[in-house]
Amino acid sequence: MTKPTAGAPTKPAPRYTTVSGRPVNALYTAGDLPTTVSAEPPGTFPYTRGIHASGYGGKLWTMRQFSGFGTPAETNQRYKELLAAGGTGLSVAFDLPTLMGRDPDHALSLGEVGKCGVSVASLADMERLFEGIRLDEVTTSMTINSPAAIILAMYLVVAERQGAAWATLAGTLQNDILKEYIAQKEYIYPPRPSMRLVTDTFGFCAREVPRWNPISVSGYHIREAGATALQELAFTLRDGIEYVQYGIDAGLEVDSFAPRISFFFNAHNDFFEEIAKYRAARALWATVMRDRFGAKDDRSLKLRFHAQTAGVSLTAQQPYNNVTRTAIQALAAVLGGANSLHTNSLDEALSLPTRKAALLALRTQHVLAAESGVTGYVDPLGGSYFVERLTRDMESGAQAYFERIDEKGGMVAAIEEGFPQREIAESAYRFHREVEAGERTVVGVNGFVDESRTGIETLYMGEGTADAQCAALAHLRQTRDGAAVDQALDRLREAALGADNLMPILLDAVRAYSTVGEMCDALRDVWGEYEEAAVV
C-alpha cells in the first residue's frame, strides 16, 4: 500500500473558505438566510430554481461531448461513434490555426494542425466533417470565436447542400469574442469591429435561422484562466449585458435576439459553490433583462446554459483521479440545472481524449441520468440554509462587479483598460501560491503523492494531419474558380468598410470555396489585428 507523502492531510481541514476563497461558516441556520428566499416555484421569475417547472422531468440535459482532432474525416468518425454510444448532440473542437483564422499551410500553423481540434480550412473540410450526418436531425455546438461568422456560414452551406432548411437547424455558435480578450486570447481583430461580427450574426440568425443560438457567452475559459466562481459569474453575465446593448445599438429589438443568447459555465470542484453560482446566474439574468433592457418575452429572461467540467482541475499525476473529479463536478452541474453538459475525459491533462476515455466520460453522464435518481427532483437543494445564503452572496458580489464595470463605460472599455484581466491574474496567483505553500491540497500533486507511474493509453497526433490538410488545400486551390474567389473576397473587404450585415457576403465567399485564412485576411486588411497592451 502506498503511503501518502509526509505532511499530506489525514483528516479534513476546517472549511472557512470556498475553493474560490469566499469566507463561509461551518454551520448555517435560519438566521443566516437572506430576507427573501427562493420561495417561487421553478419555472417562474426570477428562475433561481430553474427555467422549467418540471426540471428534467420533461427532457434530460443534452449530452454534448466536445470532440475534434486531426482531419475532418477522423473527427467525422468520432462523431458517429459518440452518437451511436448515446450522445445526444455534437460539439466541435477546432484546431488552433482554425481558431486564429489561419490556413494549415500558413507558416504560423506549423506544428499545430489538427492537434487541439479538427482542422477546417474550407467548405470542403466542413462537408467532410459532417458527411453522413443530417444537420437537421442533430444539434451542433461549435466552439470558435473570431472566425465564428465564417464557420457558421460554412455550416449553413453544408445544410443547404444536404437539402436541410435553415429554419430547421438547431445548435449553438460560441461567438463570444469578449472572453477572448479577457482570458483565452484567441482574438484576431480589435474589439469594436469584432463586436460588429457578433451583432451581424444576431440579426441574421433571428431572420434566417430562428432555432440557432448565435452566441454562447462563456465563463468557462474565464474560470480556466484562474478566475474565482464569483468572477466567472460576474464577468460572464456582464459580457452578456454588453452583447445585448450592442445588439440594441445596432437597431435590433431586444426580444428578437435575446431569447437565443445562451451561456457556457465551468463546473468546478467546490460542489455547493458551483450550484449556487448557477442559481444566482439565472436570477441575475432574468432581473437584468427585465429591468435594464425592458424585455417582454419570457424567453429573453430565461438563462439557458451548457456546462463543462473543469479542465484546469485535471491532473497528469494519478490521472484516474480525474474520473472522480469529473463525476462530482458533473453532479453539481446537474443539481444546478444545466441544460447541456460535457464531461471531461481522464486523460485530458496528457493528450486529446482516446476513444475509450471519451466513452467513459459519456458514460458518467449516463450513470447520473439513469442511476443516481437526481433527475426526479427540481432544485433539490433549494431551501438549504447554506445554498440559499451562498446564492444571494453570489448575486450581490456579481452586482458589485456590474457597477464597477458600468462606471468604466462598459465591458469593452473595461477590457481595453485591462480591468478583468488584472482581477483574474490576481486570483490565479493567489490560488497557485496557496497550492505551493500547502495551504490548499490537490490530490496527487501536493498531497497523497504516489511516485509510481500508472501507464495509460494516450492519443498521439503526428504531422500526418498537416501533410494531408495541406495537400487537400493545394488541390482545392487548383480546382476551384479562382476568379470567383477573388471577387468574393473583394466584396467582403468592401462590405467591411460599410455597415451592411456581413453574413450574406460571407455565405457567398464560402460557396466559392474561399478559405478561412483568406476570408480572415480580407477582414484583417480592413480592420487590422489587435495587440493587447501589457496588463500591469
N, C-alpha and C positions, 0 to 999 in steps of 0.2 A: 504493500500500500504506500502510495506516495505521500510524504508529509508536506504540509503547507510550508512556505518559506517562513523564516524567522520574522516575527513581527506581524505576520498576517493576522487579521482579526479572527477570533474564535467564537465571538458572540456578536449579535447585532449592536452597533453603536447607537446611542440615544439619537433620535431624529429630531433635530431642531431646525433643519432647513430641508427644502425640497432639492431635487437634483439641480435645479437652476439657481439655488441659493436663496430662495424666498423663505423668510422665517416662518415656522409653523409651530404649533403647540403639540405636545404628545397626546393630549386629550381635548376633545371638543364637546361642548354641551349646548343645550338650547340657548344659553346666554350668549354664545358666540355667533348665533345665526344673524344674518342681516335683518333689517326691519321688514323687508319683503322677501319672501321665499318663493321658489318656483311652484306656486300653487296651481298655475294654469295647466290644463291638460295638454299632453303632447298634440302637436298639430295646430296649436293656436299661438298667436302673438304673445311674447316675442320669440317663441320657438326654442327656448332654452332646453326644453325636454325632447325636442325632435321636431322635424318638419312634417312627419307623418303620424297621424293619430295611432296607427297600428304598429309603428316601429317596423320591424322586419316581418310582421305578420302577413303582409300582403306580398312582399318581394324581398328576397335577400339582397345584401350588397352585391355589386358586381365584382367578381373575382378577376382582376385585371393584372396579369403578371407582366411587368416591364421586361422587354426582351428585344435583343437586336445584336448581331455580331457578324463580322465577315461580309460576304457578298449578299445581295438581296435573295438569291436562291437559297443560301444556307439559312437565312432568317425565316424565309417562307416555310421551310421545312419545320423549324422550331415552332412557328405559329400553328401549323397544322397539328403538331404533337400536343401543344398546350390545349387547343380546342378539343381534341379527341380525349384528353385526360380530364376534361370537366371545367376548363377555363370558360368564362362567360363574356370575355371581352379581350381585345388586343391592345397592347401598349408598346409603341415603337420607340426604341432607343437608337439614336443616330450616332455615328462616329464623330470625332472632334472636327475633322475637315468640313463635314456637312454642317455641323453646328456653327462653325465660323465662316460659312459661305465660301469655302474653297473647294475646287475640284480635286480629285485624287491625284492628278498629275502635277499639281502645284508644288513648288519647292517646299512650302511650309507644311505640306501634308505628309512629308517623308516620315515614315515610322509610325504613323497614326491611322492609316487607312484600315477601317474595319475593326479597330482594336477595342474601343469602348462602346461600340454600337455598330449598326449597319451602315455601309457606305451607299449613299444615294446621291448621284450626280445629275440625273436627268429623269424625264418621264419614262424612259426605257427601264431605268432601275426601279421606279415605282411600280411599273407594270409587272416586273418580275417579283417584286416584294409581295404583291397581293395576288399572284397568279393562282387561280383555282379557289379563291376566297371571295364570295359575293359581298361587296361592300354594303349592300342594302340589307344584309342578313346578320351583320355583326357590328358592334360598336367599337370604335378605334380611338385611342388616345395617342397623340403624337407630341413627344417632349422635345420641343425646339422653339427658339425664341427669335433671334434676329432674322433668320430666313423663314420664319413661320408662315408668312403670307405666301411665299413661293411654294413651300411644301404643301400647304392647303390647296393651292391651285393644282398641283400635280395630283393630289388625291382626288380632287373633283373631276379632273380629266380622265383618270382611270375609271371612276364610277360612270362617267359619261360613255366611255367606250365599252363598258360592261352592259350598257343599257339601263343603268340604275338612275332614277330621277334624283336630283339633288335634294329634293324635299323629303326623300325617304331616308337620307343619311343621318346617322346619329353618332356622336363622338365628341372629342374634345381636342382642341389645339392649345398647347401651353401658352405660347404667345405673350409671356409675362416678361417684358424687357426690363422693367424697373428692378426686379430682383437680380437681374444680371449685373447691373451697376452696383447694387448693394452687396452681392455675395458671390455669385458664380463666375462673373467676369467674362462670359461668352457673349459680349456685345460686338457690334460692328460700327454702327452709326452713332452720332450724338443723340442724346435723349429726346430732344424735341421732334426731329424728323422720324425717329423710331416710334414715338407715340402716334404719329400720323398713320403709320402702317397698322398699328393696333386698332385705331378707330375706323380705318378703312375696312378691316375685317368685320368689325361690329356691324357697320351699316350694310355691307354686302351679305353677310350671313342672315341678318334679320330679314332681308328681302328674298334671298335665294336659297338659303339652307337653314330653314327655321328650327330644325331639331338639333342643330350643331351648336356646341359651346365654343365660341370663338376665342375664349381665354380661360385659362386655369391659373388663378392668382396664387402664386406658390410661396408658401412659407417653408417648404421642405428644404430648399437649398439655403435659405437664411439660417435655419437651425443647424444644418450640416456645417455651415461656416463658423459656428460657435455661439450663436445667439441662445439666450435663455428661452424658455417656453413663453414667457411674457413678451419678450422682444419679437419672437416669431409671430405671436398673435397680433401684436400692435402693428408691426411693420407690414405684415401681410394685409391686414384689413385697411391700413392707411394707403397701401398701394391700390387696393380695390376702390377706395374712395377717389383716388386720383384718376383712375381709369374712367369711372363714372362721370367725373367732372369734365374730363377731356371729351368724352362722348357727347355730352350735352353741349359743350362749347363748339363741337363740330356740327351741331344742328340736329342731333338725334333726340327723339323723345325718350325719356328715361325708361319707360315701360316697353319700348320697342327693342331694347337690347339687354337691359339689366336681368331679366329672367334667365338669360343664358350665360351669365357670369358664374363660373364655378371656382372652387378653391381646392388647394392641394396642401395638406398639412403633414408634418412629421408625426410619427408615433414613436415616442422616445421611452426612456427607461422608467421615469417616475410615474407609476401607474395612475395614481389619483390626480396628479397634476395634469397629466395628459387629458384625462376625462373632463376635468374642469375647464381646460383650455377649449375643447370642442364645444362644450355647453355655452361658455362665455362667447365664443365666436358667433354662434347663431343669434344670441340675444343682441349683441352689439351691432351686427349687420342689419338685422331687422329694424332696430331703432334708428340707425343712421339712414337707411333707405327711406323710411317713412318720414322722419323729422328733418333731415338735412336736404333730401332731394325730392320729397313730396311724391314718392312712388305710390301708385294706387293699386297696381296689380299685385296680388298676394305672392305671386311667383317671384317678383322682384325683391321681396322681403326674405325669402327662404334661402338660407345659405346651404348649398349642397357641396359636399367635399369628398375628395379622394384622399386616402391616407396611404402612406408607405412607411414601413418600419424603418428604424433609424440605421442607415448605412454606417454613419460615423461611430455607432456604438459597437460595431462588429470588430472582432479581434483576429489577427493572424495567429496569435497564440491560442492553443486549445480551441480550434475552430468549431468543434461540435458544441461548445457552449453557446454558439450563436443561434442554434436551433431553439434553445430555451429563451434567450433574449427575444427572438423574433415572436415566439408564441405569446409571451407576456405583453409585448408591445401591440400585437395584433388584437389581443383581447381588450386592451384599453381602447383601441380604435373602434371596435365593435360596440363596447359598452357606451362609448361616446357618440354613437350614431353615425359612423362613416357610411357614405353611400356607395363607395367602391374602395377596394383595398388591394395593395400589393404587399406580399410578404417576401422579405429578402432571403437569399439562399445562404447556406452556412459558409460557402467558400468565397464570398464576395470581397473579403479583405485580402484575398490572394489572387483572384482572377475573375474573369467573367464566369457566370454560373455554368456548370456542366448540366447536361440533360437530367442526370439523376438528382442533383441538388435542386434544380428548378422544380422538378416534380415533387420533391419532399416539401418545398416551400408552399406549393399549391395545396398539397395535402394538409398542411397546417390549417389553412382556411377551411378545408372540407371538414376536419375534425371539429373546429369551432362551430361550424354551421350545423353539423349533423349529430354531434355527440355531447357538446357541452351544456346544452339546454338554455344558453343565454339568449337565443333568438326569440324565446317565448315571452320576453318581458320588455316593456318600453321604459327606458331611462330607469333601470333598476336601482341606481344609486341616488336618484332624486330624493331629497328629504334627509339625506345624510348630513349631520351637523358639519362635518369636515368638508364634504364635497360642495355643499351649498355655500359655505363661507369662502372656500377657495375659488369657486366660480365667481362670486362677487368681487373678491380681491383681484382676480384676473381682469374683470371688466373695468374696475376703477383704475388699475395700473395702465391698461391699454388706452383708456380715455385721456389719461395724463400725457401719454406719448402723442396722441392725436393733437392735443392742444399745443404741444411744443412744436410739432411739425407744421401745424397751421400758422403758427407765429412766424415761421421761416418762409412762408409763402407757398407751402405745399410740398409734396414728396419730391418732385423733380428738383425744386430749389434746394431741398434738404440734401438730396443726393449730390448735387453739384457742389455743395458746401462740405460734404463728407460726413454728415451727422450720423446716419445709421451705420455707415462703415466703421466709424470710431466706436460706437456703442457695442457693436458685435466683436470688434477686435479686443476690446477690454474684457468682455465676458469670456471669450475664448482663452485669453491669457490667464484669467482667474481660475478657470476650470483646470487647465493643464498644470498650473502651479500647484493646485491642491492635489492632483494626482501624483506629481513628482515629490511632493512633501509627504505623501502617505496619508493625507487628510481625507482623501476620497479613494475608495477601493474599486479597482477594475479587475475582476476575477481573471486570473491567468496572466495579468500584466504586472501589477504591483502587489498582488495578494493571491495566495493559493497557486503559486507558480509551480509548474511541472516542467523540468528541464528536458524530460524525454520527449521525443518527437513522434507524433502520430501522423503518419503519411495519409494524405487524402488525394484523390484524383483532382487535377485541375485542368482547365481548358486552355490549351496553348494556341495562340494565334500567331502564325508566322507571317512572312511577307508575301505569301502566295495570293492573298486577297488583293494587295496593292497591285501586283502584276496583272491579275485578272481584270480588275476595275479599270486600270489604265489602258489595257488592250481593248476593252469594251468601249471606253470613251473615245479612243482613237478611231475605232470602226464607226461609231456614231457620227463623228465629225466628218468622216469621209463620205457617208451615205445620206446625210440629211441635206436639206435645201439651205445652203449657206446664205444665200441672198435673203431668204425669208427670216432667218435668224438675225441677220444684221438689221433688217427693217424693224423687227420686233424689239430689239434692244435699243434702237434709236428712238422708237416711240416711248419706251419705258423711261429713257433719260428725259425726254421732253415732258412727259407726264409728271415726273418727279419734280420738275421746276414749277408746275402749276398746282392746282388744288383739287382736281378731279380724283375720284376713287381709283386707286391703282389696281384693284383686283381684276377688272376686265382686261387690263393691259397685261398683267402677269399671266392670266389664263391664255392669252394669245401667244405670249412668249413660250410658255410651256408646250402648247400644241405644236409649235415649230421646233421643239426639242432643243431649246436653249438650255444651257446647263445652270446648275445652282451657282457656280462660280461666276459665270458670265452675267447672270441677272444681278447678283450681288455687286459685281464690279461696276455694272451700269449705274446702280444707285450710289456706289462709292464715288463715282465720277462727279455726281451732283452734290451729295451730302457730306462727303469726306468720311474719315474714320475717327472714332472717339479715342482720346487718350486721357485716362484718368489722372487727375492731379494727385500728388502724394498726400496721403492722409496722415496728419500729424496731430 
